[in-house]
Amino acid sequence: MKQIMDNVRKAAPLIHNITNYVTVTDVANALLACGGSPIMADDSGEAEEITSICPG
């Protein structure tokens, strides 16, 4: 698990989240704590563009 977390922190991946307004802060904070870089976009018109810049 340590190796996995080290790899995530090193990569700091951009992670596209589709969540509700009640949990958006908690989800973003959890991802930040794990070393990710959250992006929260709720417009379905942005999904393709945002997904294309997130690592696969």
CORSULFEN-V611478 format. One record per residue. N is the residue number from 1. PHI is phi as a letter, one per 30 degrees, with the letter a starting at -180 (none if undefined). OMEGA is omega in whole degrees, -180 to 180 (* if undefined). Layout:
BEGIN
{{N & PHI & OMEGA} {N & PHI & OMEGA}}
END
This chain:
BEGIN
{{1 & none & 180} {2 & d & 179} {3 & d & 179} {4 & d & -179} {5 & d & 177} {6 & d & 179} {7 & d & 178} {8 & d & -179} {9 & d & 179} {10 & d & -178} {11 & d & -175} {12 & h & -174} {13 & d & 172} {14 & d & -175} {15 & b & 180} {16 & d & -179} {17 & c & 171} {18 & c & -176} {19 & b & -180} {20 & c & -175} {21 & d & -179} {22 & d & -174} {23 & c & -172} {24 & e & -180} {25 & d & 179} {26 & d & -180} {27 & d & 179} {28 & d & -180} {29 & d & 178} {30 & d & 178} {31 & d & 177} {32 & d & 180} {33 & d & 179} {34 & d & 179} {35 & j & 178} {36 & d & 178} {37 & b & -174} {38 & d & 169} {39 & b & -178} {40 & c & 178} {41 & b & -177} {42 & c & 178} {43 & d & -178} {44 & d & 177} {45 & d & 180} {46 & c & -172} {47 & e & -178} {48 & d & -180} {49 & d & -178} {50 & d & -180} {51 & d & -178} {52 & d & -180} {53 & c & 177} {54 & d & 179} {55 & d & -176} {56 & c & *}}
END
